[in-house]
Amino acid sequence: AQSVTQLGSHVSVSEGALVLLRCNYSSSVPPYLFWYVQYPNQGLQLLLKYTSAATLVKGINGFEAEFKKSETSFHLTKPSAHMSDAAEYFCAVSRPRGNDMRFGAGTRLTVKP
Amino acid sequence: EAQVTQNPRYLITVTGKKLTVTCSQNMNHEYMSWYRQDPGLGLRQIYYSMNVEVTDKGDVPEGYKVSRKEKRNFPLILESPSPNQTSLYFCASSSGQGGQETQYFGPGTRLLVL
């Protein structure tokens, strides 16, 4: 069975600083990997996904993530944080032809002025 | 507008009183799923449906029922709610089967069982 581990339940950065949210996965088959964002009182929306094409994936709002098979990681980055990036971020993994997406516990990002 | 809707958004009930949370999508999606979100645990899948009349258990199905009689609707039924079902519930849908599909989420239903 596949799973993901998000390192750090809370991350705080200053506005303009680098954002780095960590995600490591476990999967017995080549995985599909996702990052979703949840703003307060809203559902989740897709930031980006890796589906075995390019290992560096660019998403919305300036975020990107790199799939590193050797490190079983899919960390999310953004060069310069904005106040509007404050939200909870979820990493998720699924299998080809699978119907059971598995989510990490989430990382809450705070952006300080 | 393409969307997934859930009703109600907020619900307070008492132990044992049957309730239904509705979910509807207007994107003609085949796949629909229910999750619960609890602090420190992320989202856990309750049930999913690959098409009309096809449903299957997720990771935490105990105490829940679902049905898929129409493609657009996927209600979640709690026949005898208990306090440990207090949670934030999300419905999601996607256009096909297979792990690479993006799931589209509803706004969530916050349930308190007293």
HADDOCK unambig.tbl for C-alpha pairs under 7 A between the chains (distance, minus, plus):
assign (segid A and resid 32 and name CA) (segid B and resid 99 and name CA) 6.53 0.50 0.50
assign (segid A and resid 32 and name CA) (segid B and resid 100 and name CA) 6.02 0.50 0.50
assign (segid A and resid 42 and name CA) (segid B and resid 107 and name CA) 5.01 0.50 0.50
assign (segid A and resid 42 and name CA) (segid B and resid 108 and name CA) 6.91 0.50 0.50
assign (segid A and resid 43 and name CA) (segid B and resid 105 and name CA) 5.53 0.50 0.50
assign (segid A and resid 43 and name CA) (segid B and resid 106 and name CA) 5.53 0.50 0.50
assign (segid A and resid 43 and name CA) (segid B and resid 107 and name CA) 4.31 0.50 0.50
assign (segid A and resid 43 and name CA) (segid B and resid 108 and name CA) 5.92 0.50 0.50
assign (segid A and resid 44 and name CA) (segid B and resid 105 and name CA) 5.71 0.50 0.50
assign (segid A and resid 45 and name CA) (segid B and resid 104 and name CA) 6.78 0.50 0.50
assign (segid A and resid 45 and name CA) (segid B and resid 105 and name CA) 6.86 0.50 0.50
assign (segid A and resid 51 and name CA) (segid B and resid 100 and name CA) 6.04 0.50 0.50
assign (segid A and resid 94 and name CA) (segid B and resid 99 and name CA) 5.09 0.50 0.50
assign (segid A and resid 95 and name CA) (segid B and resid 99 and name CA) 4.99 0.50 0.50
assign (segid A and resid 96 and name CA) (segid B and resid 98 and name CA) 5.59 0.50 0.50
assign (segid A and resid 96 and name CA) (segid B and resid 99 and name CA) 4.79 0.50 0.50
assign (segid A and resid 96 and name CA) (segid B and resid 100 and name CA) 6.73 0.50 0.50
assign (segid A and resid 97 and name CA) (segid B and resid 97 and name CA) 6.52 0.50 0.50
assign (segid A and resid 97 and name CA) (segid B and resid 98 and name CA) 3.83 0.50 0.50
assign (segid A and resid 97 and name CA) (segid B and resid 99 and name CA) 5.44 0.50 0.50
assign (segid A and resid 98 and name CA) (segid B and resid 98 and name CA) 5.14 0.50 0.50
assign (segid A and resid 98 and name CA) (segid B and resid 99 and name CA) 4.91 0.50 0.50
assign (segid A and resid 99 and name CA) (segid B and resid 97 and name CA) 6.70 0.50 0.50
assign (segid A and resid 99 and name CA) (segid B and resid 98 and name CA) 6.23 0.50 0.50
assign (segid A and resid 99 and name CA) (segid B and resid 99 and name CA) 6.16 0.50 0.50
assign (segid A and resid 103 and name CA) (segid B and resid 42 and name CA) 6.09 0.50 0.50
assign (segid A and resid 103 and name CA) (segid B and resid 43 and name CA) 5.71 0.50 0.50
assign (segid A and resid 104 and name CA) (segid B and resid 42 and name CA) 5.56 0.50 0.50
assign (segid A and resid 105 and name CA) (segid B and resid 40 and name CA) 5.28 0.50 0.50
assign (segid A and resid 105 and name CA) (segid B and resid 41 and name CA) 4.66 0.50 0.50
assign (segid A and resid 105 and name CA) (segid B and resid 42 and name CA) 3.78 0.50 0.50
assign (segid A and resid 106 and name CA) (segid B and resid 42 and name CA) 5.68 0.50 0.50
